[in-house]
Amino acid sequence: MRGRESSKARRLIVFAGHTLQFAGIAEIPNRNALSSFAGFQCIGQEDGDALAAEACDRLIFAEDRNAEHRAAANEFLLLLGQRLFFYSFNGNGNCAAGRLRDYGSQHLVSRVAGGTYSYVWKYSTAEDGVLTNATGTRTAQTYTPPVTADSLRYYTCEVSYKVNGLTFKASSERVAVKVTASQAAALNITKQPVDGEYPLGSTVVNPLTITVANVTDGGTVSYQWQRSESLEGEFADISGASSTSCTPEIFNEEKTLYYRCHVTYELNSVSGTKYSAEAFSDVVSVRFSNLWEGLGTKASPFLIKTAEDMNKLRELVNDKGTKFAGIYFRMSADLTLPEGWVPVGSSAANCFSGNFDGGENLLTIPEDGLPLFGYVAGATISNLDIYGTRIAGFGLVNFYNNASSIVNIENVTLKSGTQTLKSGLIGGDASGMATVTIKNCTAEEGVVIGYNKTQSGIASFGGGLNGIVVNCVSYATVYGVDKVGGIVAYKAQSMGEFVMQDCAFHGDIAATGQYVGGIVGKGYSDATAPNSPCVSIRNCYATGNVAGTNYVGGIFGGEGGVIQAWANGIGYIQNNYFSGKVSATAANAVIGGVIGNMRSLDCYNVISNNYYADTCGAGTGIGRIELVITPEMTGSEGTGWSAVSYNGPIFGRGDDPAGGLLLSV
């Protein structure tokens, strides 16, 4: 049908489910009759009056469509459901007598000015299946389907048009795109299994693992581990071993077995053809042998008699990844580590998790050598004497930096003449879950901690750590910069406990920075944890000289970051005694006979029955208290993670902490 040219075309825009407005219409003939057609209701009689559409679910418009058909004065378009209609009034404007033409479900392009289009390409794997967003660039007017996978997909584009705050949508027909393979993809093994070697009596072995590069052409990769009694023998499938890993069988007799993984790939192409490929991993050996004398049990531990025995332990942990969890070792003689020693435990993955008993023997570390252990996890180290004129790291465990760095250290002695670059036993910034327990350890007189005098976070036994230190005594001289302690340097992480109990420091501390204490240098101080559990120090005493530049305390340098202690992190400073000398070189330095500086005090800071000598050089027990939260206090400070609400009725204290908690004698 061809309409008339008109310089006064009447345009009607109708939006589904919304109030409708006339636009640019000078005259509509017989409006009342319009209500009889397709559920329209005529609301008003003036130009611009509203019209309600209840039979429409999409944009209806009448305007210039193309050069061959222009909307005439008495014409408009309707989109009802999925069908397009063109309606033309007759001469007297009677809708009932008008002509209605059905254009069917044709592709529509809206030409209402000022709008914006958006596109989302989607696909289904069945012709009428559920749609999923297409991969890659799917929001443009055109889309290139991927051809990396054998597949049959049905694509459609969902088009949205936004105008005048309203959104209208339409979808294209689904079109099939078939991608067919001509062969199976080659398999690429990117990580091969490695040999394993275990002593007789092992109860845990490491699984053999394999990694295959991702195959993207739509097939399935399968795994089958196989085993053979000899390298040249026939390999047989292992029942149930059909994943990327396989745990070898454990033997309590000398035995060597060989393993490999058979990897297969199958592709059932949409073309109807089946393709396949296969690959084999490297062949690896798993050996059980009598590496050391003993059975590896608590009653009969493996005996480390020579440096070669120690080196074998290192090789199995570092190179084979054997952790020795639940296995017991004991040194049966004094030993000297070889020159160029690499510590036992080369990474968090290849770490020592066993029990190592020094047998009260002496381990000598060569000058500028590294300590016995590197990475540990769940280990116990006990009954060991250590000597080294210059140990170029920590004295016992060189890495404490992840959540699994859990270790128990008991009855370890740093012998006179030993010098360490870092703290005497261990230190770092591991997770609060990585609890270190140090008991009954000693640093003898003549031990030097921090021989180059440039280290921060340093002390006789622990640098930064979370855990418990009980009944340890040090006569060492400790050098450092910031966060320097006689027993432990500082609390390493916000959460997790930090308890010092029944410890003594009889040495001297010479620090060139701040937060220095005869037992502990500093609590946790990151601004993002103002409610961190506080340091607890009980039944400890110090008798030596404690020197720094600022925030120096005879027992504790102080809490530099905690603004408000909570019930789950009570800080107990109780029953401690300091009889040495404290000093600080900074102008207006803060020093205390027991504590240097406290960022704040509330009811969960329990400080009681502490004493300091009135000749120690400090005029007060606590050098400075920056804030006391009282029961009447309200308000807050900080934002985000650093925010604190004082909430005095819950956290406030009504005593005089500056004058009544510590006593000079």
C-alpha positions as CSV (number, residue, x, y, z in Angstrom):
1,M,0.0,0.0,0.0
2,R,1.3,3.5,-0.9
3,G,0.3,6.4,1.3
4,R,-0.1,10.0,0.3
5,E,2.7,12.6,0.6
6,S,1.9,15.0,3.4
7,S,3.7,18.0,4.7
8,K,1.6,17.8,7.8
9,A,2.1,14.2,8.8
10,R,0.4,13.2,12.1
11,R,2.7,11.1,14.3
12,L,1.5,9.0,17.1
13,I,3.9,7.3,19.5
14,V,2.4,4.6,21.8
15,F,4.4,2.8,24.6
16,A,3.3,-0.5,26.0
17,G,2.1,-0.3,29.6
18,H,2.7,3.5,29.9
19,T,0.6,6.6,29.4
20,L,0.6,7.6,25.8
21,Q,1.1,11.0,24.4
22,F,0.1,12.6,21.0
23,A,3.0,14.2,19.4
24,G,2.9,16.8,16.6
25,I,-0.8,16.1,15.8
26,A,-2.8,19.1,14.6
27,E,-6.1,17.2,14.3
28,I,-7.3,13.7,15.0
29,P,-10.7,12.9,13.4
30,N,-13.4,11.3,15.4
31,R,-11.3,10.5,18.5
32,N,-14.1,8.9,20.3
33,A,-14.3,6.3,17.6
34,L,-10.6,5.5,18.2
35,S,-11.5,3.8,21.6
36,S,-13.3,1.1,19.7
37,F,-10.1,-0.2,18.1
38,A,-7.6,-2.5,19.7
39,G,-8.4,-1.5,23.3
40,F,-7.4,2.2,23.0
41,Q,-9.1,4.6,25.2
42,C,-9.3,8.3,24.3
43,I,-8.6,10.4,27.4
44,G,-8.9,14.0,26.2
45,Q,-9.8,16.1,23.3
46,E,-7.0,18.6,23.0
47,D,-3.6,18.3,21.2
48,G,-1.1,16.5,23.5
49,D,-3.8,14.8,25.5
50,A,-3.0,11.3,26.9
51,L,-4.0,8.0,25.5
52,A,-3.8,4.7,27.3
53,A,-2.8,1.5,25.4
54,E,-3.6,-1.8,27.0
55,A,-3.4,-4.1,23.9
56,C,0.2,-3.2,23.1
57,D,3.4,-4.6,24.5
58,R,6.0,-2.8,22.3
59,L,6.7,0.5,20.7
60,I,4.1,1.8,18.3
61,F,5.0,4.6,16.0
62,A,3.9,6.4,12.9
63,E,6.4,8.6,11.1
64,D,8.4,8.6,7.9
65,R,9.4,5.0,7.3
66,N,11.0,5.0,3.9
67,A,11.0,6.8,0.6
68,E,8.3,4.5,-0.8
69,H,5.8,4.8,2.0
70,R,5.4,7.9,4.1
71,A,2.8,8.1,6.9
72,A,-0.1,10.2,5.6
73,A,-2.3,12.5,7.7
74,N,-4.7,9.8,8.7
75,E,-2.3,6.9,9.2
76,F,-0.3,5.3,12.1
77,L,1.5,2.0,12.9
78,L,0.6,-0.5,15.6
79,L,2.8,-3.3,17.1
80,L,0.4,-5.7,18.8
81,G,2.2,-8.7,20.4
82,Q,4.7,-9.7,17.7
83,R,2.7,-8.4,14.7
84,L,3.0,-5.1,12.9
85,F,-0.1,-3.3,11.6
86,F,-0.6,-0.2,9.5
87,Y,-3.8,1.6,10.0
88,S,-5.4,4.3,7.8
89,F,-8.5,6.3,8.7
90,N,-11.1,6.8,6.1
91,G,-12.3,10.2,4.9
92,N,-14.6,10.8,7.9
93,G,-12.1,9.5,10.5
94,N,-14.2,6.5,11.4
95,C,-11.9,3.9,12.9
96,A,-14.4,1.1,12.4
97,A,-14.5,1.8,8.7
98,G,-10.7,2.3,8.4
99,R,-8.3,-0.1,6.7
100,L,-6.0,-2.3,8.6
101,R,-3.1,-4.0,7.0
102,D,-1.1,-6.9,8.7
103,Y,2.6,-6.7,7.9
104,G,3.4,-9.8,10.0
105,S,6.4,-10.4,12.3
106,Q,8.8,-8.3,10.2
107,H,12.1,-6.9,11.5
108,L,11.4,-3.4,12.9
109,V,13.9,-0.6,13.2
110,S,12.7,2.3,15.4
111,R,13.5,5.8,14.1
112,V,12.4,7.8,17.1
113,A,15.1,10.4,17.5
114,G,17.3,10.8,20.5
115,G,17.5,7.2,21.6
116,T,20.4,4.8,22.0
117,Y,20.8,1.1,21.0
118,S,22.6,-1.6,22.9
119,Y,23.3,-5.2,21.9
120,V,23.9,-8.5,23.7
121,W,24.7,-11.6,21.7
122,K,23.6,-14.9,23.3
123,Y,23.5,-18.6,22.3
124,S,21.9,-21.9,23.2
125,T,23.1,-25.4,22.5
126,A,19.6,-26.5,21.4
127,E,17.4,-24.7,18.9
128,D,14.9,-23.7,21.6
129,G,17.3,-24.1,24.5
130,V,18.2,-21.7,27.4
131,L,20.3,-18.8,26.3
132,T,23.7,-18.0,27.7
133,N,25.8,-14.9,27.2
134,A,28.2,-15.4,24.2
135,T,31.9,-15.3,24.9
136,G,34.3,-12.5,23.9
137,T,33.0,-9.2,22.5
138,R,29.3,-9.7,22.6
139,T,27.9,-6.1,23.0
140,A,28.5,-4.8,19.5
141,Q,26.1,-4.7,16.5
142,T,28.1,-7.5,14.9
143,Y,29.5,-10.7,16.5
144,T,32.1,-13.2,15.4
145,P,31.4,-16.7,17.0
146,P,34.5,-18.5,18.3
147,V,35.8,-21.4,16.2
148,T,38.1,-23.1,18.8
149,A,35.6,-25.7,20.0
150,D,33.8,-28.4,18.1
151,S,30.2,-27.3,18.6
152,L,26.7,-26.5,17.4
153,R,25.3,-23.3,18.8
154,Y,22.3,-21.2,18.0
155,Y,22.9,-17.5,18.2
156,T,20.6,-14.5,18.7
157,C,21.0,-10.8,19.4
158,E,19.0,-9.0,22.0
159,V,18.6,-5.4,21.0
160,S,17.5,-2.7,23.5
161,Y,16.5,0.8,22.5
162,K,16.4,3.5,25.2
163,V,14.5,6.8,24.7
164,N,12.9,9.3,27.0
165,G,13.8,7.1,30.0
166,L,12.1,4.0,28.6
167,T,13.6,0.8,27.2
168,F,12.2,-1.3,24.4
169,K,13.6,-4.7,23.4
170,A,13.6,-7.1,20.4
171,S,15.5,-10.3,19.6
172,S,16.7,-11.5,16.3
173,E,15.9,-15.0,15.0
174,R,18.3,-17.7,16.2
175,V,20.8,-18.8,13.6
176,A,22.8,-22.0,13.8
177,V,26.6,-21.9,13.8
178,K,28.4,-25.3,13.5
179,V,32.1,-25.7,14.1
180,T,33.6,-29.1,13.3
181,A,37.1,-30.5,14.1
182,S,39.2,-32.4,11.7
183,Q,41.3,-34.2,14.4
184,A,41.8,-34.4,18.1
185,A,43.9,-31.7,19.8
186,A,47.5,-32.8,20.8
187,L,47.9,-33.3,24.5
188,N,50.5,-31.1,26.3
189,I,51.7,-32.2,29.7
190,T,53.0,-29.0,31.4
191,K,53.8,-30.5,34.8
192,Q,55.3,-34.0,35.2
193,P,55.3,-36.2,38.3
194,V,58.5,-36.3,40.3
195,D,60.4,-39.2,42.0
196,G,59.7,-40.0,45.7
197,E,62.0,-41.5,48.2
198,Y,60.9,-42.4,51.8
199,P,62.4,-44.1,54.8
200,L,60.9,-47.3,56.0
201,G,58.2,-46.6,58.6
202,S,56.8,-43.7,56.7
203,T,53.1,-43.1,57.3
204,V,52.6,-40.3,54.8
205,V,53.8,-40.0,51.2
206,N,53.3,-37.2,48.7
207,P,50.9,-37.8,45.9
208,L,52.2,-37.9,42.3
209,T,50.6,-35.1,40.3
210,I,50.3,-34.2,36.6
211,T,49.0,-31.1,34.8
212,V,47.8,-31.1,31.2
213,A,47.4,-27.8,29.3
214,N,43.7,-26.8,28.9
215,V,42.1,-28.3,25.8
216,T,39.6,-26.0,24.3
217,D,38.1,-27.8,21.3
218,G,35.3,-29.5,23.2
219,G,36.6,-32.9,24.0
220,T,37.2,-34.8,27.3
221,V,40.5,-35.5,29.0
222,S,40.8,-38.7,31.1
223,Y,43.6,-39.9,33.4
224,Q,44.7,-43.4,34.4
225,W,47.7,-44.0,36.6
226,Q,49.8,-47.2,36.0
227,R,52.4,-49.0,38.0
228,S,55.2,-51.4,37.2
229,E,57.6,-53.5,39.3
230,S,60.5,-52.6,37.1
231,L,61.5,-49.8,34.8
232,E,61.3,-52.0,31.7
233,G,58.3,-54.1,32.9
234,E,54.7,-53.9,31.9
235,F,52.6,-51.1,33.4
236,A,49.2,-52.1,34.8
237,D,46.3,-49.8,35.6
238,I,45.9,-48.8,39.3
239,S,42.3,-49.3,40.3
240,G,40.6,-46.0,41.2
241,A,43.6,-43.8,40.2
242,S,41.8,-41.8,37.5
243,S,42.4,-38.2,38.4
244,T,45.3,-35.8,38.0
245,S,47.0,-37.2,41.2
246,C,47.8,-40.6,42.6
247,T,49.0,-41.5,46.1
248,P,51.6,-44.3,46.0
249,E,51.2,-47.3,48.2
250,I,53.3,-47.4,51.3
251,F,55.7,-50.3,52.0
252,N,57.6,-51.2,55.2
253,E,60.2,-53.1,53.4
254,E,62.8,-52.0,50.9
255,K,61.1,-51.6,47.6
256,T,61.1,-49.4,44.5
257,L,58.1,-49.1,42.2
258,Y,57.6,-47.1,39.0
259,Y,54.6,-45.0,38.1
260,R,53.3,-43.2,35.0
261,C,50.0,-41.6,33.9
262,H,48.2,-42.5,30.7
263,V,46.3,-39.5,29.5
264,T,43.6,-39.9,26.8
265,Y,41.5,-37.4,25.0
266,E,38.2,-38.1,23.2
267,L,36.2,-35.7,21.0
268,N,32.7,-36.7,19.7
269,S,32.4,-34.1,16.9
270,V,29.0,-32.6,16.0
271,S,29.8,-33.9,12.5
272,G,29.4,-37.5,13.8
273,T,33.1,-38.4,13.7
274,K,34.9,-39.5,16.8
275,Y,38.5,-38.4,17.3
276,S,41.0,-39.4,20.0
277,A,44.6,-38.7,21.2
278,E,46.8,-40.0,24.0
279,A,50.0,-39.2,25.9
280,F,52.1,-40.7,28.7
281,S,53.8,-38.8,31.5
282,D,57.4,-39.4,32.5
283,V,58.1,-42.6,34.4
284,V,59.0,-41.8,38.0
285,S,60.3,-44.0,40.8
286,V,58.9,-44.3,44.4
287,R,61.5,-45.8,46.7
288,F,61.2,-47.1,50.3
289,S,64.5,-47.8,51.9
290,N,66.4,-47.8,55.1
291,L,67.9,-44.3,54.8
292,W,68.7,-43.9,58.5
293,E,69.0,-46.1,61.4
294,G,65.7,-46.4,63.4
295,L,62.1,-46.6,62.5
296,G,61.0,-43.0,62.5
297,T,58.8,-43.5,65.6
298,K,58.8,-41.6,68.9
299,A,60.3,-44.7,70.6
300,S,62.7,-45.4,67.8
301,P,63.4,-42.2,65.8
302,F,65.6,-42.0,62.7
303,L,69.1,-41.2,63.9
304,I,71.0,-38.3,62.3
305,K,74.6,-39.4,62.9
306,T,76.6,-37.5,60.2
307,A,76.3,-34.4,58.1
308,E,75.5,-36.7,55.2
309,D,72.5,-38.0,57.1
310,M,71.4,-34.3,57.6
311,N,72.0,-33.6,53.9
312,K,69.8,-36.6,53.0
313,L,67.0,-35.1,55.1
314,R,67.4,-31.8,53.3
315,E,67.3,-33.4,49.9
316,L,64.1,-35.3,50.6
317,V,62.3,-32.2,51.9
318,N,63.6,-29.7,49.4
319,D,63.8,-31.7,46.3
320,K,61.2,-34.4,46.7
321,G,58.7,-32.5,48.8
322,T,58.7,-35.1,51.6
323,K,57.4,-33.3,54.7
324,F,57.9,-36.1,57.2
325,A,54.7,-35.2,59.1
326,G,54.4,-37.6,62.1
327,I,58.0,-38.8,61.7
328,Y,60.7,-38.5,64.4
329,F,64.4,-37.7,64.0
330,R,67.1,-37.4,66.6
331,M,70.7,-36.2,66.3
332,S,72.9,-38.8,68.0
333,A,76.2,-36.8,67.9
334,D,77.6,-33.2,67.6
335,L,77.5,-32.1,64.0
336,T,78.8,-29.3,61.8
337,L,76.7,-28.3,58.8
338,P,78.7,-28.3,55.5
339,E,79.8,-25.0,53.9
340,G,77.1,-23.5,51.7
341,W,74.4,-25.2,53.6
342,V,70.9,-24.8,52.3
343,P,68.3,-25.0,55.1
344,V,65.8,-27.9,55.4
345,G,62.6,-26.6,53.8
346,S,63.0,-24.7,50.6
347,S,59.4,-23.3,50.3
348,A,56.0,-23.3,51.9
349,A,55.2,-26.3,49.7
350,N,58.5,-28.2,50.4
351,C,58.7,-27.7,54.1
352,F,59.6,-29.8,57.2
353,S,56.7,-31.0,59.3
354,G,58.3,-33.7,61.4
355,N,59.8,-33.9,64.9
356,F,63.5,-33.1,65.3
357,D,65.2,-33.8,68.6
358,G,68.8,-32.5,68.9
359,G,69.5,-35.1,71.6
360,E,71.2,-32.3,73.7
361,N,73.9,-32.3,71.0
362,L,75.7,-29.3,69.5
363,L,75.0,-28.1,66.0
364,T,77.7,-25.9,64.6
365,I,76.9,-23.5,61.7
366,P,79.8,-22.4,59.6
367,E,80.7,-18.7,59.6
368,D,78.2,-16.7,57.4
369,G,76.2,-19.8,57.0
370,L,72.4,-20.3,57.2
371,P,70.5,-22.0,60.0
372,L,69.3,-25.6,60.0
373,F,65.7,-25.0,58.9
374,G,64.2,-22.8,56.3
375,Y,60.4,-23.4,56.0
376,V,58.5,-25.5,58.6
377,A,54.8,-26.3,59.1
378,G,53.6,-28.1,62.2
379,A,57.1,-29.0,63.2
380,T,58.6,-29.6,66.6
381,I,62.3,-28.8,67.3
382,S,63.8,-29.6,70.6
383,N,66.9,-30.3,72.8
384,L,69.4,-28.7,70.5
385,D,72.5,-26.5,71.2
386,I,73.5,-24.1,68.4
387,Y,76.8,-22.4,67.9
388,G,77.9,-20.2,65.0
389,T,80.3,-17.3,65.0
390,R,78.2,-15.4,62.3
391,I,74.9,-17.0,61.4
392,A,73.6,-15.0,58.4
393,G,69.9,-15.1,59.3
394,F,67.8,-16.3,62.2
395,G,69.5,-18.8,64.4
396,L,67.1,-21.8,63.9
397,V,64.2,-21.2,61.4
398,N,64.8,-18.8,58.6
399,F,61.3,-18.3,57.3
400,Y,58.1,-17.5,59.2
401,N,55.8,-15.9,56.6
402,N,52.7,-17.9,55.9
403,A,49.6,-19.4,57.7
404,S,51.2,-22.8,57.9
405,S,54.4,-21.7,59.7
406,I,53.4,-23.4,62.9
407,V,56.3,-24.6,65.0
408,N,57.0,-25.7,68.6
409,I,60.5,-24.9,69.8
410,E,61.6,-26.3,73.2
411,N,64.9,-26.5,75.1
412,V,67.1,-24.9,72.4
413,T,70.2,-23.0,73.6
414,L,72.2,-20.4,71.7
415,K,75.8,-21.1,73.0
416,S,78.2,-18.4,74.1
417,G,80.1,-16.9,71.2
418,T,77.2,-17.3,68.8
419,Q,76.3,-14.2,66.7
420,T,73.1,-14.0,64.6
421,L,72.2,-11.4,62.0
422,K,68.5,-11.6,62.9
423,S,66.6,-12.9,65.9
424,G,68.1,-15.8,67.8
425,L,65.5,-18.5,66.8
426,I,62.8,-17.3,64.4
427,G,60.8,-14.3,63.2
428,G,58.7,-12.8,60.5
429,D,55.2,-11.7,59.6
430,A,53.2,-14.9,59.2
431,S,49.5,-15.2,59.7
432,G,48.0,-14.9,63.2
433,M,47.0,-18.6,62.8
434,A,50.7,-19.5,62.6
435,T,51.3,-20.0,66.3
436,V,54.9,-20.3,67.5
437,T,55.5,-21.9,70.9
438,I,58.9,-21.3,72.5
439,K,59.6,-23.0,75.8
440,N,62.6,-23.4,78.1
441,C,65.0,-21.8,75.7
442,T,68.3,-20.0,76.6
443,A,70.6,-17.4,75.0
444,E,73.9,-17.6,77.0
445,E,76.1,-14.8,78.1
446,G,78.3,-13.8,75.2
447,V,75.7,-14.3,72.6
448,V,75.2,-11.3,70.2
449,I,71.9,-10.8,68.4
450,G,71.9,-8.4,65.4
451,Y,75.7,-8.3,64.8
452,N,75.4,-5.7,62.0
453,K,73.3,-3.4,64.3
454,T,70.9,-2.5,61.4
455,Q,68.0,-4.9,61.9
456,S,64.5,-3.9,63.1
457,G,62.1,-6.4,64.7
458,I,64.8,-8.2,66.5
459,A,65.2,-10.0,69.9
460,S,66.9,-12.8,71.7
461,F,64.5,-15.5,70.5
462,G,61.7,-14.2,68.3
463,G,61.5,-11.3,65.9
464,G,57.9,-10.8,64.8
465,L,55.6,-13.6,65.8
466,N,52.3,-14.7,67.2
467,G,52.3,-17.3,69.9
468,I,53.4,-18.2,73.4
469,V,56.9,-17.9,74.9
470,V,57.3,-19.5,78.3
471,N,60.2,-19.9,80.8
472,C,62.9,-18.5,78.5
473,V,66.0,-16.6,79.6
474,S,68.5,-14.5,77.8
475,Y,71.9,-13.1,78.7
476,A,72.5,-11.8,75.2
477,T,73.4,-8.4,73.9
478,V,70.8,-7.3,71.4
479,Y,71.4,-4.6,68.7
480,G,68.8,-3.2,66.5
481,V,66.8,-0.2,65.3
482,D,63.0,-0.2,65.8
483,K,60.9,-2.8,67.6
484,V,63.7,-4.3,69.6
485,G,63.0,-6.7,72.6
486,G,64.9,-8.7,75.1
487,I,62.8,-11.8,74.5
488,V,60.6,-11.1,71.5
489,A,60.5,-8.1,69.2
490,Y,56.9,-7.5,68.4
491,K,53.4,-8.9,67.7
492,A,53.4,-9.8,64.0
493,Q,49.7,-10.0,63.1
494,S,46.5,-8.4,64.4
495,M,44.7,-11.5,65.4
496,G,46.1,-14.5,67.3
497,E,47.5,-14.6,70.8
498,F,50.8,-13.1,72.0
499,V,51.8,-14.2,75.5
500,M,55.1,-13.9,77.3
501,Q,55.2,-15.7,80.6
502,D,57.9,-16.5,83.2
503,C,60.7,-15.1,81.1
504,A,63.8,-13.2,82.1
505,F,66.3,-10.9,80.3
506,H,69.6,-10.3,81.9
507,G,71.4,-8.8,78.9
508,D,71.7,-5.4,77.3
509,I,69.7,-3.8,74.5
510,A,71.3,-1.1,72.3
511,A,68.8,0.2,69.8
512,T,68.9,3.3,67.6
513,G,65.2,3.6,67.1
514,Q,61.9,3.5,68.9
515,Y,59.7,1.0,70.8
516,V,62.3,-0.9,72.8
517,G,61.5,-3.1,75.8
518,G,63.3,-5.4,78.1
519,I,60.9,-8.3,77.3
520,V,58.9,-7.1,74.3
521,G,59.5,-4.2,71.9
522,K,56.1,-3.4,70.5
523,G,52.5,-4.7,70.1
524,Y,50.7,-4.8,66.8
525,S,50.5,-1.3,65.3
526,D,48.9,-1.3,61.9
527,A,46.2,1.5,61.7
528,T,43.8,-0.9,60.1
529,A,43.5,-2.9,63.3
530,P,42.8,-0.5,66.2
531,N,41.1,-3.2,68.1
532,S,43.8,-5.8,67.8
533,P,44.3,-8.2,70.7
534,C,47.0,-6.7,73.0
535,V,50.3,-8.1,74.1
536,S,50.2,-10.0,77.4
537,I,53.3,-10.2,79.7
538,R,53.1,-12.0,83.0
539,N,55.6,-13.0,85.7
540,C,58.6,-11.6,83.7
541,Y,61.6,-9.6,84.8
542,A,64.5,-7.7,83.2
543,T,67.7,-6.6,84.9
544,G,69.9,-5.2,82.1
545,N,70.2,-1.9,80.2
546,V,67.5,-1.0,77.8
547,A,68.3,1.9,75.4
548,G,66.7,3.4,72.4
549,T,65.7,6.8,71.0
550,N,62.0,6.9,72.1
551,Y,59.2,4.8,73.6
552,V,61.5,2.7,75.8
553,G,60.1,0.6,78.7
554,G,61.9,-1.7,81.2
555,I,59.5,-4.5,80.3
556,F,57.5,-3.4,77.3
557,G,58.1,-0.7,74.7
558,G,54.4,-0.3,74.3
559,E,51.2,-0.6,72.2
560,G,51.6,1.9,69.4
561,G,48.5,1.1,67.5
562,V,45.7,-0.4,69.6
563,I,43.1,2.3,70.4
564,Q,40.6,0.1,72.1
565,A,41.1,-3.4,73.5
566,W,38.1,-5.8,73.4
567,A,37.2,-8.7,75.5
568,N,38.6,-11.1,73.0
569,G,42.0,-9.5,73.2
570,I,42.7,-8.5,76.8
571,G,46.2,-7.2,77.4
572,Y,47.6,-8.5,80.7
573,I,50.7,-6.7,82.0
574,Q,51.0,-8.3,85.4
575,N,53.5,-9.3,88.0
576,N,56.5,-8.0,86.2
577,Y,59.7,-6.4,87.6
578,F,62.4,-4.2,86.1
579,S,65.7,-3.5,88.0
580,G,67.9,-2.4,85.2
581,K,68.4,1.0,83.4
582,V,66.2,2.6,80.7
583,S,67.3,5.5,78.5
584,A,66.3,7.3,75.4
585,T,68.2,9.9,73.3
586,A,65.3,11.7,71.5
587,A,64.3,15.2,72.7
588,N,61.3,14.8,75.0
589,A,61.7,11.1,74.8
590,V,59.0,8.8,76.4
591,I,60.4,6.2,78.8
592,G,58.8,4.2,81.5
593,G,60.0,1.9,84.2
594,V,57.7,-0.8,82.9
595,I,55.9,0.4,79.8
596,G,57.1,3.1,77.4
597,N,54.0,4.3,75.5
598,M,50.4,3.2,75.4
599,R,48.2,4.4,72.6
600,S,45.2,4.0,74.9
601,L,43.9,2.3,77.9
602,D,40.4,0.9,78.5
603,C,38.9,-1.7,80.9
604,Y,40.4,-4.5,78.9
605,N,44.0,-3.4,79.5
606,V,44.7,-5.2,82.8
607,I,47.9,-3.7,84.3
608,S,48.6,-4.7,87.9
609,N,51.3,-5.6,90.4
610,N,54.2,-4.4,88.3
611,Y,57.4,-3.0,89.9
612,Y,60.4,-1.0,88.7
613,A,63.5,0.3,90.5
614,D,63.3,4.0,91.3
615,T,66.9,4.2,90.1
616,C,66.1,2.8,86.6
617,G,66.1,6.2,85.0
618,A,62.3,6.5,84.4
619,G,60.2,8.8,86.5
620,T,57.0,6.8,86.0
621,G,55.9,3.3,85.4
622,I,54.2,4.2,82.1
623,G,56.0,6.8,80.2
624,R,52.9,8.1,78.4
625,I,49.2,7.2,78.0
626,E,47.8,9.0,74.9
627,L,44.2,8.2,75.6
628,V,42.2,6.9,78.5
629,I,38.7,5.7,77.6
630,T,36.4,6.6,80.6
631,P,32.9,5.4,81.3
632,E,31.5,8.8,80.3
633,M,33.3,9.0,76.9
634,T,31.4,9.0,73.6
635,G,32.3,9.7,70.1
636,S,34.7,8.0,67.7
637,E,37.7,8.5,65.5
638,G,39.0,7.2,62.2
639,T,37.2,5.8,59.2
640,G,36.8,2.4,57.5
641,W,39.0,-0.3,59.1
642,S,40.6,2.3,61.3
643,A,37.3,3.5,62.8
644,V,36.8,3.2,66.6
645,S,33.7,4.0,68.6
646,Y,34.7,4.8,72.2
647,N,31.5,3.6,73.8
648,G,32.6,4.5,77.3
649,P,29.8,2.6,79.1
650,I,31.2,-0.7,77.8
651,F,34.9,0.0,77.4
652,G,35.6,2.8,79.9
653,R,37.6,2.6,83.1
654,G,37.2,4.8,86.1
655,D,40.6,4.4,87.9
656,D,43.8,6.4,87.5
657,P,46.0,4.2,85.3
658,A,48.8,6.7,85.2
659,G,49.3,6.8,88.9
660,G,48.0,3.6,90.4
661,L,49.0,0.7,88.3
662,L,52.7,0.6,88.6
663,L,55.0,0.9,91.6
664,S,58.6,2.0,92.0
665,V,60.7,0.3,94.6
